[in-house]
Amino acid sequence: MGLRTEHEIHGRRRSRNIGLGIVLLCFVALVFALTVVKVRQGDMMEAFDHQPRVSLIPAEAEDAAAAPEVAE
């Protein structure tokens, strides 16, 4: 069994696979970098579907609702 020369199509496939691998590595690096920046900034990491942290009920009404009066 002798040495076989590589066919042209295998060379093309290899170069395309290497190119795709480089593109995927760049994408992963970009996502990782954005994640690191987001975590270091300490921004609130909530999506827009969360409920607001600020209550729309006035503070006096919240106090009255939290401590119901005892009937005598």
C-alpha positions as CSV (number, residue, x, y, z in Angstrom):
1,M,0.0,0.0,0.0
2,G,1.6,3.2,-1.2
3,L,1.2,6.8,-0.1
4,R,-1.8,8.4,-1.6
5,T,-1.9,12.0,-2.7
6,E,-4.7,14.1,-1.3
7,H,-7.5,14.9,-3.6
8,E,-8.3,18.5,-4.3
9,I,-11.7,18.2,-2.7
10,H,-10.2,17.2,0.6
11,G,-8.0,20.3,0.6
12,R,-11.0,22.5,-0.1
13,R,-13.0,20.9,2.7
14,R,-10.2,21.3,5.2
15,S,-9.8,25.0,4.4
16,R,-13.6,25.5,4.7
17,N,-13.6,23.6,8.0
18,I,-10.7,25.7,9.4
19,G,-12.5,28.9,8.3
20,L,-15.7,27.8,9.9
21,G,-13.8,26.9,13.1
22,I,-12.2,30.3,13.2
23,V,-15.6,32.0,12.8
24,L,-17.1,29.9,15.6
25,L,-14.2,30.7,17.9
26,C,-14.6,34.4,17.2
27,F,-18.3,34.2,18.0
28,V,-17.7,32.4,21.2
29,A,-15.0,34.9,22.2
30,L,-17.4,37.8,21.4
31,V,-20.2,36.3,23.6
32,F,-17.7,35.6,26.4
33,A,-16.3,39.2,26.2
34,L,-19.8,40.7,26.3
35,T,-20.7,38.5,29.3
36,V,-17.6,39.5,31.2
37,V,-18.3,43.2,30.5
38,K,-21.9,42.9,31.6
39,V,-21.0,41.1,34.9
40,R,-18.2,43.6,35.7
41,Q,-20.4,46.6,35.2
42,G,-22.9,45.2,37.8
43,D,-26.0,46.2,35.8
44,M,-29.3,44.8,36.8
45,M,-29.5,41.6,34.9
46,E,-33.2,41.4,34.4
47,A,-35.3,40.9,31.3
48,F,-38.1,43.3,30.5
49,D,-40.8,40.8,31.5
50,H,-40.0,41.1,35.2
51,Q,-42.3,43.1,37.5
52,P,-41.1,46.6,38.4
53,R,-39.3,47.0,41.7
54,V,-41.1,50.2,42.5
55,S,-44.5,49.9,44.0
56,L,-47.3,51.9,42.5
57,I,-49.2,51.9,45.8
58,P,-48.5,54.8,48.1
59,A,-46.5,54.0,51.2
60,E,-49.4,54.8,53.6
61,A,-51.7,52.3,51.8
62,E,-49.0,49.6,52.0
63,D,-48.6,50.1,55.7
64,A,-52.3,49.9,56.3
65,A,-52.6,46.7,54.2
66,A,-49.6,45.1,55.9
67,A,-50.9,45.6,59.5
68,P,-54.7,45.1,59.6
69,E,-56.5,46.7,62.5
70,V,-57.8,44.5,65.2
71,A,-61.6,44.7,65.7
72,E,-62.7,45.2,69.3
